[in-house]
């Protein structure tokens, strides 16, 4: 009996050691090996100088050859069991910085929880369609929630502020801070309001994105008849008789309009 009990105890000890080794292997599995295994499946994202584990690691990120900076990730190993699938991503060291709290959603969908992104304002120039002027400052985007996939975004709620907004080119002007608040209507997409935060530029407008396309409209004017802002408005929108400028923008998505 004692010999049998001893063998059983030895078996449990060996099994326990195997479990510990497997947990350690999973926990400390090198991220560099996992990236090599992934191969082209990560494209267009590419990671170099990878270090750490698959659960807590970092690497130098680029997309289509454009360097983005250092990407760090933290994931719970419980995600292997379908539990706690949220992932924290941090991107810094480049023009764009981000702190994202994400989780896989449905098919080809990602759910974002409270997250923040900062981009140079000049990256928004093609969307704003003001070719004569260079945009300066940073745009801070703060999301409370969002569901992003192949279709229109859903469950979006957030705020963006163009901080220290200014323009240069044929006209130079300091505009001040500009805010956009936005959310998703019931059918998905985006709708939001635009306003100034008390700087030299006065702005009031709105924008939308739905399956038919996107559009924005705003009225802009120089606060206290600021001469540099008044000069810059000659290149933004259509001048109005009262000295303001009317900005209109619209377009289609995937040729649906």
C-alpha positions as CSV (number, residue, x, y, z in Angstrom):
1,X,0.0,0.0,0.0
2,X,2.8,2.4,0.9
3,X,4.6,1.6,-2.3
4,X,1.5,2.3,-4.4
5,X,0.8,5.5,-2.5
6,X,4.4,6.6,-3.2
7,X,4.1,5.9,-6.9
8,X,0.8,7.8,-7.1
9,X,2.4,10.7,-5.3
10,X,5.3,10.6,-7.7
11,X,2.9,10.6,-10.7
12,X,1.1,13.6,-9.4
13,X,4.4,15.4,-8.8
14,X,5.5,14.7,-12.4
15,X,2.1,15.8,-13.8
16,X,2.3,19.0,-11.7
17,X,5.8,19.7,-13.0
18,X,4.6,19.2,-16.6
19,X,1.7,21.6,-16.0
20,X,4.1,24.2,-14.6
21,X,6.4,23.8,-17.5
22,X,3.6,24.2,-20.0
23,X,2.3,27.3,-18.3
24,X,5.8,28.7,-18.2
25,X,6.2,27.9,-21.9
26,X,3.0,29.6,-22.9
27,X,3.6,32.6,-20.6
28,X,7.1,33.3,-21.8
29,X,6.8,32.2,-25.4
30,X,9.0,34.5,-27.5
31,X,7.2,37.1,-29.5
32,X,9.9,37.0,-32.2
33,X,9.2,33.3,-32.9
34,X,5.4,33.9,-33.1
35,X,6.0,36.8,-35.6
36,X,8.1,34.6,-37.8
37,X,5.4,31.9,-37.7
38,X,2.7,34.4,-38.6
39,X,4.7,35.4,-41.8
40,X,2.6,37.4,-44.3
41,X,-0.6,37.0,-42.3
42,X,0.1,40.3,-40.4
43,X,0.5,42.4,-43.6
44,X,0.3,45.2,-44.3
45,X,1.6,45.5,-40.7
46,X,5.3,44.6,-40.3
47,X,7.2,44.3,-37.0
48,X,11.0,44.4,-36.6
49,X,13.3,44.3,-33.5
50,X,10.6,42.2,-31.7
51,X,11.3,41.4,-28.0
52,X,9.3,40.1,-25.0
53,X,6.6,37.4,-25.1
54,X,3.5,37.0,-27.1
55,X,1.6,38.2,-24.0
56,X,3.8,41.2,-23.2
57,X,6.1,42.4,-25.9
58,X,7.1,45.1,-28.3
59,X,8.5,45.8,-31.8
60,X,9.1,48.5,-34.3
61,X,6.0,48.8,-36.4
62,X,5.5,49.9,-40.0
63,X,2.7,49.7,-42.6
64,X,3.5,49.5,-46.3
65,X,7.0,50.6,-45.5
66,X,5.9,53.7,-43.5
67,X,7.5,53.6,-40.1
68,X,5.0,54.1,-37.2
69,X,7.2,53.8,-34.2
70,X,7.3,51.4,-31.2
71,X,4.2,49.1,-30.8
72,X,3.8,47.5,-27.4
73,X,1.1,44.9,-26.6
74,X,-0.3,43.3,-23.5
75,X,-2.6,40.3,-23.7
76,X,-3.9,37.9,-21.0
77,X,-3.0,34.2,-21.6
78,X,-6.6,33.6,-20.5
79,X,-7.6,34.6,-24.0
80,X,-6.6,31.1,-25.1
81,X,-9.6,29.9,-23.1
82,X,-11.9,32.5,-24.6
83,X,-11.7,34.6,-21.5
84,X,-10.5,38.1,-21.1
85,X,-9.7,38.7,-24.8
86,X,-9.0,42.4,-24.4
87,X,-5.7,43.6,-25.5
88,X,-3.8,46.8,-24.7
89,X,-1.8,48.4,-27.5
90,X,0.5,51.4,-27.2
91,X,2.1,53.1,-30.2
92,X,4.7,55.9,-29.7
93,X,8.0,57.2,-31.1
94,X,6.5,58.3,-34.4
95,X,4.1,60.9,-35.8
96,X,1.1,59.0,-34.6
97,X,0.6,57.9,-31.0
98,X,-2.1,55.7,-29.6
99,X,-3.3,53.9,-26.5
100,X,-5.9,51.4,-27.4
101,X,-8.0,49.0,-25.4
102,X,-9.4,46.5,-27.9
103,X,-11.2,43.2,-28.1
104,X,-12.2,40.9,-31.0
105,X,-15.8,41.4,-31.9
106,X,-17.9,39.4,-34.4
107,X,-16.5,38.3,-37.8
108,X,-13.8,40.8,-39.0
109,X,-14.8,43.3,-36.2
110,X,-12.8,44.9,-33.4
111,X,-14.4,46.6,-30.4
112,X,-12.6,49.5,-28.9
113,X,-13.1,50.5,-25.3
114,X,-11.7,53.8,-23.8
115,X,-8.9,54.7,-26.2
116,X,-6.9,57.7,-27.3
117,X,-5.1,58.6,-30.6
118,X,-3.0,61.6,-31.5
119,X,-2.3,62.4,-35.2
120,X,-0.6,65.4,-36.9
121,X,-3.3,67.7,-38.3
122,X,-1.7,67.6,-41.7
123,X,-2.8,64.0,-42.1
124,X,-6.3,65.2,-42.2
125,X,-5.6,67.6,-45.1
126,X,-6.9,65.3,-47.9
127,X,-10.2,64.8,-46.1
128,X,-10.7,68.6,-45.4
129,X,-9.9,69.4,-49.0
130,X,-8.1,72.7,-48.4
131,X,-5.2,72.3,-50.9
132,X,-3.8,75.8,-50.7
133,X,-3.0,75.7,-46.9
134,X,-0.8,73.6,-44.7
135,X,-2.4,72.4,-41.5
136,X,-0.5,72.6,-38.2
137,X,-1.1,71.3,-34.7
138,X,-2.2,67.9,-33.4
139,X,-5.6,66.2,-33.4
140,X,-6.4,64.3,-30.1
141,X,-9.1,61.7,-30.6
142,X,-10.7,60.2,-27.5
143,X,-13.1,57.2,-27.9
144,X,-15.4,56.0,-25.2
145,X,-16.5,53.1,-27.4
146,X,-16.5,51.9,-31.0
147,X,-17.2,48.8,-33.1
148,X,-15.1,48.8,-36.3
149,X,-15.4,46.3,-39.1
150,X,-15.9,45.9,-42.8
151,X,-19.2,47.8,-42.7
152,X,-20.0,51.2,-41.1
153,X,-18.7,51.8,-37.6
154,X,-21.2,51.2,-34.8
155,X,-21.6,52.1,-31.2
156,X,-19.2,55.0,-31.6
157,X,-19.0,57.7,-29.0
158,X,-16.2,60.1,-28.7
159,X,-14.6,63.5,-29.1
160,X,-11.7,65.0,-31.1
161,X,-9.9,68.3,-30.6
162,X,-7.6,69.9,-33.1
163,X,-5.2,71.6,-30.6
164,X,-3.1,74.7,-31.4
165,X,-4.7,74.8,-34.9
166,X,-3.0,77.0,-37.4
167,X,-2.5,77.2,-41.1
168,X,0.3,78.4,-43.4
169,X,0.8,79.0,-47.1
170,X,-0.6,81.9,-49.1
171,X,-2.1,83.0,-45.7
172,X,-0.9,82.3,-42.2
173,X,-3.2,82.3,-39.2
174,X,-3.5,80.9,-35.7
175,X,-7.0,79.4,-35.3
176,X,-7.2,78.2,-31.7
177,X,-8.6,74.9,-30.6
178,X,-11.4,73.2,-32.6
179,X,-13.7,70.5,-31.3
180,X,-15.7,67.7,-32.9
181,X,-18.1,65.5,-30.8
182,X,-19.5,62.4,-32.5
183,X,-21.6,59.3,-32.0
184,X,-23.2,56.5,-34.1
185,X,-26.9,56.8,-35.0
186,X,-29.0,53.6,-34.6
187,X,-28.1,52.3,-38.1
188,X,-24.4,52.8,-37.7
189,X,-22.1,55.4,-39.2
190,X,-21.3,58.7,-37.6
191,X,-22.9,62.1,-37.0
192,X,-21.3,64.9,-35.0
193,X,-21.0,68.6,-34.3
194,X,-18.1,71.0,-35.0
195,X,-17.4,74.1,-32.9
196,X,-14.5,76.4,-31.9
197,X,-13.3,76.5,-28.3
198,X,-13.0,80.3,-28.1
199,X,-9.9,81.0,-30.3
200,X,-9.5,83.5,-33.2
201,X,-11.6,81.4,-35.5
202,X,-15.4,81.1,-34.9
203,X,-16.8,77.9,-36.2
204,X,-20.2,76.1,-36.1
205,X,-20.9,73.0,-38.2
206,X,-21.9,69.4,-38.4
207,X,-20.9,66.2,-40.3
208,X,-22.2,62.7,-41.0
209,X,-21.1,59.4,-42.4
210,X,-23.6,56.7,-43.6
211,X,-24.0,54.1,-46.3
212,X,-24.8,56.8,-48.9
213,X,-21.6,58.7,-48.3
214,X,-20.2,61.4,-46.1
215,X,-20.7,65.2,-45.7
216,X,-19.8,68.2,-43.7
217,X,-21.0,71.8,-43.5
218,X,-19.8,74.7,-41.4
219,X,-19.9,78.4,-41.1
220,X,-16.5,80.1,-40.3
221,X,-15.7,83.7,-39.4
222,X,-12.9,85.7,-37.8
223,X,-13.5,86.4,-34.1
224,X,-13.1,90.2,-33.4
225,X,-12.5,90.6,-37.2
226,X,-9.0,89.0,-36.7
227,X,-7.1,90.1,-39.9
228,X,-5.0,86.9,-40.3
229,X,-8.0,84.6,-39.9
230,X,-10.0,86.7,-42.3
231,X,-7.2,86.4,-44.8
232,X,-7.0,82.6,-44.3
233,X,-10.8,82.2,-44.9
234,X,-10.3,83.3,-48.5
235,X,-8.9,79.8,-49.1
236,X,-11.5,77.9,-47.1
237,X,-15.0,77.4,-48.4
238,X,-17.0,80.1,-50.2
239,X,-16.9,83.7,-49.0
240,X,-20.3,85.1,-47.9
241,X,-21.7,88.7,-48.0
242,X,-21.5,89.0,-44.3
243,X,-17.7,88.3,-44.2
244,X,-18.1,84.7,-43.1
245,X,-17.1,81.6,-45.2
246,X,-19.4,78.7,-45.9
247,X,-17.6,75.3,-46.1
248,X,-19.3,72.3,-47.7
249,X,-17.9,68.8,-48.3
250,X,-19.5,65.7,-49.5
251,X,-18.5,62.4,-51.2
252,X,-19.5,58.8,-51.7
253,X,-18.4,55.5,-50.2
254,X,-17.6,52.6,-52.5
255,X,-19.3,54.3,-55.4
256,X,-22.8,54.0,-53.7
257,X,-23.6,57.6,-54.4
